[in-house]
Every structure is written in structure tokens, then in C-alpha cells.
Amino acid sequence: MRKQTHRPLAAILLGGMIAATIDIGAACLINDRGVPFILHTIAGGILGPRTYSGGSATALLGLTLQELMGILIAAIYVGAARLLPLLVRHWVAAGLLYGVVIFFVMNYLVVPLSAWKHQAHLSAPKFMLNMAAMLLFGVIVAYCARRRSAA
């Protein structure tokens, strides 16, 4: 019985942290920037433009925020999957759909409400690349939810 209670937590932590970490790499590739710049940009959600003069402590803040967001996003999916088992049975389709939701929530709700306060204005190629990254994010979370529910 004890193992049962750890399954959702493992799915949340693994799915969230793996997806969040891969998302950092995707952001580096999409934006042709290094990891420190991406991490500073993430921290800018709290600090605004002064984030780029913050040094390694600000980059660490960005990493922490990214991983916490990944865990939160995974927790929402895992919680929903416990209520709607079809999210586990059809994990690929559900993960892709969740990736679309993540994309729109992050770009049109979270970022505008952050210290950056701007709406996404993505060119078609950037839109596609960012959407692909969020589709991957959703599939990773859904896969971990599926694996942990079957473990």
C-alpha cells in the first residue's frame, strides 16, 4: 500500500523535472542562447529586466523557478489523470493536447502577468518551435504519469 502513495509523487517529480530540464535545452536551441541567458530570462519573470545583471544567484533562481513550474504543471496533469483515467490510457494524445494548453497558458497568461508584462509576439517559425517544445513537455509529463500508474 505504501508504494501506491509514492506513485503519483514520483510521476510528478520525474515528469516535471525531466520536462522542465529538457525545456531549458529547447529554449537554448530555439533562441540560439546559452543556458545562463535562458535561466536569467526565467528569473526575469519575477525580477524583470534587471535579471540579466544578477549573476549566478539569479541563474539559480531561474533554474529553481523552471523546475518548480515543471513540477506544478506535472502535478496538475497527474491530478487530472487520477480523476480521468483516459489521460493515462491515451497518454500520447492527452500529452499532446496538454502541451497545447501549456503553450497558451504560459504565453498568454503567465508571461503577461509576470514582471516581463508582455504578450507573446512570435513569428510563425518561433511559434512552431515553441509549440513543439510544449508538445514534448506535455508528452513527457503524460508518459511519466502513465509509467508511474502502471508501476
URMO-V335703 format. One record per backbone hydrogen bond with DSSP energy under -0.5 kcal/mol. NH is the residue of the N-H (numbers start at 1). CO is the residue of the C=O. If there is no record, write none. Layout:
nh:co
NH:CO
NH:CO
This chain:
nh:co
5:1
6:2
6:3
7:3
7:4
8:4
9:5
10:6
11:7
12:8
13:9
14:10
15:11
16:12
17:13
18:14
19:15
20:16
21:17
22:18
23:19
24:20
25:21
26:22
27:23
28:24
29:25
30:26
31:27
32:28
33:28
38:34
39:35
40:36
41:37
42:38
43:39
44:40
45:42
46:43
47:43
48:44
50:47
51:48
52:49
53:50
54:51
57:54
58:54
59:55
60:56
61:57
62:58
63:59
64:60
65:61
66:62
67:63
68:64
69:65
70:66
71:67
72:68
73:69
74:70
75:71
76:72
77:73
78:74
79:75
80:76
81:77
82:78
83:79
84:80
87:84
88:85
89:85
90:86
91:88
94:90
95:91
96:92
97:93
98:94
99:95
100:96
101:97
102:98
103:99
104:100
105:101
106:102
107:103
108:104
109:105
110:105
111:106
113:109
114:110
114:111
115:45
117:111
117:114
120:107
127:123
128:124
129:125
130:126
131:127
132:128
133:129
134:130
135:131
136:132
137:133
138:134
139:135
140:136
141:137
142:138
143:139
144:140
145:141
146:142
147:143
148:144
149:145
150:146
151:147
